Protein backbone atom coordinates (compact mmCIF):
# COMPACT_ATOMS: atom_id res chain seq x y z
CA UNK A 1 0.00 0.00 0.00
CA UNK A 2 2.91 2.36 0.47
CA UNK A 3 3.64 2.24 -3.26
CA UNK A 4 0.43 4.13 -4.06
CA UNK A 5 0.67 6.75 -1.30
CA UNK A 6 0.72 10.26 -2.76
CA UNK A 7 -0.33 9.11 -6.23
CA UNK A 8 -3.30 10.39 -8.23
CA UNK A 9 -6.32 8.11 -8.23
CA UNK A 10 -6.05 6.91 -11.85
CA UNK A 11 -2.37 6.02 -11.73
CA UNK A 12 -2.81 4.25 -8.37
CA UNK A 13 -5.53 2.08 -9.86
CA UNK A 14 -3.27 1.26 -12.81
CA UNK A 15 -0.39 0.30 -10.49
CA UNK A 16 -2.58 -1.92 -8.31
CA UNK A 17 -4.22 -3.65 -11.27
CA UNK A 18 -0.78 -4.57 -12.69
CA UNK A 19 0.76 -5.66 -9.37
CA UNK A 20 1.23 -9.38 -8.92
CA UNK A 21 0.37 -9.56 -5.20
CA UNK A 22 -2.52 -11.22 -3.41
CA UNK A 23 -3.51 -8.08 -1.51
CA UNK A 24 -3.49 -5.89 -4.63
CA UNK A 25 -6.99 -7.02 -5.67
CA UNK A 26 -8.39 -6.22 -2.22
CA UNK A 27 -6.68 -2.83 -2.21
CA UNK A 28 -7.96 -2.12 -5.73
CA UNK A 29 -11.57 -2.86 -4.77
CA UNK A 30 -11.18 -0.63 -1.69
CA UNK A 31 -9.72 2.14 -3.84
CA UNK A 32 -12.63 1.87 -6.30
CA UNK A 33 -15.06 2.16 -3.41
CA UNK A 34 -13.23 5.23 -2.08
CA UNK A 35 -13.27 6.76 -5.58
CA UNK A 36 -17.04 6.23 -5.82
CA UNK A 37 -17.51 7.87 -2.41
CA UNK A 38 -15.37 10.82 -3.51
CA UNK A 39 -17.45 11.14 -6.68
CA UNK A 40 -20.64 11.22 -4.59
CA UNK A 41 -19.17 14.09 -2.58
CA UNK A 42 -18.56 16.08 -5.81
CA UNK A 43 -14.76 15.71 -5.97
CA UNK A 44 -13.19 15.62 -9.42
CA UNK A 45 -11.41 12.33 -10.09
CA UNK A 46 -8.36 13.96 -11.68
CA UNK A 47 -7.77 16.20 -8.64
CA UNK A 48 -7.94 13.48 -5.98
CA UNK A 49 -4.78 11.90 -4.58
CA UNK A 50 -4.15 9.26 -1.94
CA UNK A 51 -3.10 11.02 1.27
CA UNK A 52 -2.82 8.02 3.55
CA UNK A 53 -2.75 4.29 2.99
CA UNK A 54 -2.31 1.87 5.86
CA UNK A 55 -2.58 -1.84 6.40
CA UNK A 56 -2.84 -2.80 10.04
CA UNK A 57 -3.07 -6.14 11.75
CA UNK A 58 -6.62 -7.36 12.17
CA UNK A 59 -7.94 -9.93 14.58
CA UNK A 60 -6.59 -13.44 14.73
CA UNK A 61 -8.83 -16.48 14.72
CA UNK A 62 -7.40 -19.40 16.69
CA UNK A 63 -7.83 -22.75 14.97
CA UNK A 64 -6.40 -26.26 15.41
CA UNK A 65 -4.96 -28.93 13.12
CA UNK A 66 -5.72 -32.51 14.09
CA UNK A 67 -2.42 -34.42 14.17
CA UNK A 68 -1.26 -37.98 14.71
CA UNK A 69 -1.61 -39.81 18.06
CA UNK A 70 -4.56 -37.70 19.19
CA UNK A 71 -2.64 -34.46 19.28
CA UNK A 72 -3.52 -31.08 17.83
CA UNK A 73 -1.50 -28.09 16.71
CA UNK A 74 -2.70 -24.53 17.10
CA UNK A 75 -2.46 -22.05 14.21
CA UNK A 76 -3.71 -18.51 13.66
CA UNK A 77 -5.89 -17.32 10.80
CA UNK A 78 -4.73 -13.73 10.43
CA UNK A 79 -6.70 -10.87 8.95
CA UNK A 80 -5.86 -7.25 8.18
CA UNK A 81 -7.47 -3.82 8.17
CA UNK A 82 -7.02 -1.58 5.13
CA UNK A 83 -7.35 2.20 5.41
CA UNK A 84 -7.21 4.65 2.50
CA UNK A 85 -7.68 8.42 2.84
CA UNK A 86 -8.24 10.59 -0.21
CA UNK A 87 -7.78 14.35 -0.45
CA UNK A 88 -7.89 17.01 -3.13
CA UNK A 89 -4.64 18.37 -4.54
CA UNK A 90 -5.41 21.90 -3.31
CA UNK A 91 -5.44 20.60 0.29
CA UNK A 92 -1.76 19.68 0.16
CA UNK A 93 -0.49 22.96 1.61
CA UNK A 94 1.91 22.49 4.53
CA UNK A 95 0.47 23.08 7.98
CA UNK A 96 1.55 26.27 9.72
CA UNK A 97 3.38 25.86 13.00
CA UNK A 98 2.59 28.18 15.87
CA UNK A 99 5.53 29.61 17.73
CA UNK A 100 5.66 30.15 21.45
CA UNK A 101 2.65 28.01 22.30
CA UNK A 102 2.85 24.61 23.85
CA UNK A 103 -0.27 22.76 24.95
CA UNK A 104 -2.30 25.97 24.76
CA UNK A 105 -0.05 27.91 27.13
CA UNK A 106 2.14 30.85 26.24
CA UNK A 107 5.85 30.57 27.01
DRENDOVO-189114 format. One record per residue (C-alpha): residue in three letters; x, y negated, z negated; residue number from 0. Coordinates in steps of 0.2 Angstrom, whole numbers, plus 5000, padded with zeros to 4 digits. Layout:
N
<resn = ALA | x = X | y = Y | z = Z | resi = NUM>
...
% end
This chain:
107
<resn = UNK | x = 5000 | y = 5000 | z = 5000 | resi = 0>
<resn = UNK | x = 5015 | y = 4988 | z = 4998 | resi = 1>
<resn = UNK | x = 5018 | y = 4989 | z = 5016 | resi = 2>
<resn = UNK | x = 5002 | y = 4979 | z = 5020 | resi = 3>
<resn = UNK | x = 5003 | y = 4966 | z = 5007 | resi = 4>
<resn = UNK | x = 5004 | y = 4949 | z = 5014 | resi = 5>
<resn = UNK | x = 4998 | y = 4954 | z = 5031 | resi = 6>
<resn = UNK | x = 4984 | y = 4948 | z = 5041 | resi = 7>
<resn = UNK | x = 4968 | y = 4959 | z = 5041 | resi = 8>
<resn = UNK | x = 4970 | y = 4965 | z = 5059 | resi = 9>
<resn = UNK | x = 4988 | y = 4970 | z = 5059 | resi = 10>
<resn = UNK | x = 4986 | y = 4979 | z = 5042 | resi = 11>
<resn = UNK | x = 4972 | y = 4990 | z = 5049 | resi = 12>
<resn = UNK | x = 4984 | y = 4994 | z = 5064 | resi = 13>
<resn = UNK | x = 4998 | y = 4999 | z = 5052 | resi = 14>
<resn = UNK | x = 4987 | y = 5010 | z = 5042 | resi = 15>
<resn = UNK | x = 4979 | y = 5018 | z = 5056 | resi = 16>
<resn = UNK | x = 4996 | y = 5023 | z = 5063 | resi = 17>
<resn = UNK | x = 5004 | y = 5028 | z = 5047 | resi = 18>
<resn = UNK | x = 5006 | y = 5047 | z = 5045 | resi = 19>
<resn = UNK | x = 5002 | y = 5048 | z = 5026 | resi = 20>
<resn = UNK | x = 4987 | y = 5056 | z = 5017 | resi = 21>
<resn = UNK | x = 4982 | y = 5040 | z = 5008 | resi = 22>
<resn = UNK | x = 4983 | y = 5029 | z = 5023 | resi = 23>
<resn = UNK | x = 4965 | y = 5035 | z = 5028 | resi = 24>
<resn = UNK | x = 4958 | y = 5031 | z = 5011 | resi = 25>
<resn = UNK | x = 4967 | y = 5014 | z = 5011 | resi = 26>
<resn = UNK | x = 4960 | y = 5011 | z = 5029 | resi = 27>
<resn = UNK | x = 4942 | y = 5014 | z = 5024 | resi = 28>
<resn = UNK | x = 4944 | y = 5003 | z = 5008 | resi = 29>
<resn = UNK | x = 4951 | y = 4989 | z = 5019 | resi = 30>
<resn = UNK | x = 4937 | y = 4991 | z = 5032 | resi = 31>
<resn = UNK | x = 4925 | y = 4989 | z = 5017 | resi = 32>
<resn = UNK | x = 4934 | y = 4974 | z = 5010 | resi = 33>
<resn = UNK | x = 4934 | y = 4966 | z = 5028 | resi = 34>
<resn = UNK | x = 4915 | y = 4969 | z = 5029 | resi = 35>
<resn = UNK | x = 4912 | y = 4961 | z = 5012 | resi = 36>
<resn = UNK | x = 4923 | y = 4946 | z = 5018 | resi = 37>
<resn = UNK | x = 4913 | y = 4944 | z = 5033 | resi = 38>
<resn = UNK | x = 4897 | y = 4944 | z = 5023 | resi = 39>
<resn = UNK | x = 4904 | y = 4930 | z = 5013 | resi = 40>
<resn = UNK | x = 4907 | y = 4920 | z = 5029 | resi = 41>
<resn = UNK | x = 4926 | y = 4921 | z = 5030 | resi = 42>
<resn = UNK | x = 4934 | y = 4922 | z = 5047 | resi = 43>
<resn = UNK | x = 4943 | y = 4938 | z = 5050 | resi = 44>
<resn = UNK | x = 4958 | y = 4930 | z = 5058 | resi = 45>
<resn = UNK | x = 4961 | y = 4919 | z = 5043 | resi = 46>
<resn = UNK | x = 4960 | y = 4933 | z = 5030 | resi = 47>
<resn = UNK | x = 4976 | y = 4941 | z = 5023 | resi = 48>
<resn = UNK | x = 4979 | y = 4954 | z = 5010 | resi = 49>
<resn = UNK | x = 4985 | y = 4945 | z = 4994 | resi = 50>
<resn = UNK | x = 4986 | y = 4960 | z = 4982 | resi = 51>
<resn = UNK | x = 4986 | y = 4979 | z = 4985 | resi = 52>
<resn = UNK | x = 4988 | y = 4991 | z = 4971 | resi = 53>
<resn = UNK | x = 4987 | y = 5009 | z = 4968 | resi = 54>
<resn = UNK | x = 4986 | y = 5014 | z = 4950 | resi = 55>
<resn = UNK | x = 4985 | y = 5031 | z = 4941 | resi = 56>
<resn = UNK | x = 4967 | y = 5037 | z = 4939 | resi = 57>
<resn = UNK | x = 4960 | y = 5050 | z = 4927 | resi = 58>
<resn = UNK | x = 4967 | y = 5067 | z = 4926 | resi = 59>
<resn = UNK | x = 4956 | y = 5082 | z = 4926 | resi = 60>
<resn = UNK | x = 4963 | y = 5097 | z = 4917 | resi = 61>
<resn = UNK | x = 4961 | y = 5114 | z = 4925 | resi = 62>
<resn = UNK | x = 4968 | y = 5131 | z = 4923 | resi = 63>
<resn = UNK | x = 4975 | y = 5145 | z = 4934 | resi = 64>
<resn = UNK | x = 4971 | y = 5163 | z = 4930 | resi = 65>
<resn = UNK | x = 4988 | y = 5172 | z = 4929 | resi = 66>
<resn = UNK | x = 4994 | y = 5190 | z = 4926 | resi = 67>
<resn = UNK | x = 4992 | y = 5199 | z = 4910 | resi = 68>
<resn = UNK | x = 4977 | y = 5189 | z = 4904 | resi = 69>
<resn = UNK | x = 4987 | y = 5172 | z = 4904 | resi = 70>
<resn = UNK | x = 4982 | y = 5155 | z = 4911 | resi = 71>
<resn = UNK | x = 4993 | y = 5140 | z = 4916 | resi = 72>
<resn = UNK | x = 4987 | y = 5123 | z = 4915 | resi = 73>
<resn = UNK | x = 4988 | y = 5110 | z = 4929 | resi = 74>
<resn = UNK | x = 4981 | y = 5093 | z = 4932 | resi = 75>
<resn = UNK | x = 4971 | y = 5087 | z = 4946 | resi = 76>
<resn = UNK | x = 4976 | y = 5069 | z = 4948 | resi = 77>
<resn = UNK | x = 4967 | y = 5054 | z = 4955 | resi = 78>
<resn = UNK | x = 4971 | y = 5036 | z = 4959 | resi = 79>
<resn = UNK | x = 4963 | y = 5019 | z = 4959 | resi = 80>
<resn = UNK | x = 4965 | y = 5008 | z = 4974 | resi = 81>
<resn = UNK | x = 4963 | y = 4989 | z = 4973 | resi = 82>
<resn = UNK | x = 4964 | y = 4977 | z = 4987 | resi = 83>
<resn = UNK | x = 4962 | y = 4958 | z = 4986 | resi = 84>
<resn = UNK | x = 4959 | y = 4947 | z = 5001 | resi = 85>
<resn = UNK | x = 4961 | y = 4928 | z = 5002 | resi = 86>
<resn = UNK | x = 4961 | y = 4915 | z = 5016 | resi = 87>
<resn = UNK | x = 4977 | y = 4908 | z = 5023 | resi = 88>
<resn = UNK | x = 4973 | y = 4890 | z = 5017 | resi = 89>
<resn = UNK | x = 4973 | y = 4897 | z = 4999 | resi = 90>
<resn = UNK | x = 4991 | y = 4902 | z = 4999 | resi = 91>
<resn = UNK | x = 4998 | y = 4885 | z = 4992 | resi = 92>
<resn = UNK | x = 5010 | y = 4888 | z = 4977 | resi = 93>
<resn = UNK | x = 5002 | y = 4885 | z = 4960 | resi = 94>
<resn = UNK | x = 5008 | y = 4869 | z = 4951 | resi = 95>
<resn = UNK | x = 5017 | y = 4871 | z = 4935 | resi = 96>
<resn = UNK | x = 5013 | y = 4859 | z = 4921 | resi = 97>
<resn = UNK | x = 5028 | y = 4852 | z = 4911 | resi = 98>
<resn = UNK | x = 5028 | y = 4849 | z = 4893 | resi = 99>
<resn = UNK | x = 5013 | y = 4860 | z = 4888 | resi = 100>
<resn = UNK | x = 5014 | y = 4877 | z = 4881 | resi = 101>
<resn = UNK | x = 4999 | y = 4886 | z = 4875 | resi = 102>
<resn = UNK | x = 4988 | y = 4870 | z = 4876 | resi = 103>
<resn = UNK | x = 5000 | y = 4860 | z = 4864 | resi = 104>
<resn = UNK | x = 5011 | y = 4846 | z = 4869 | resi = 105>
<resn = UNK | x = 5029 | y = 4847 | z = 4865 | resi = 106>
% end
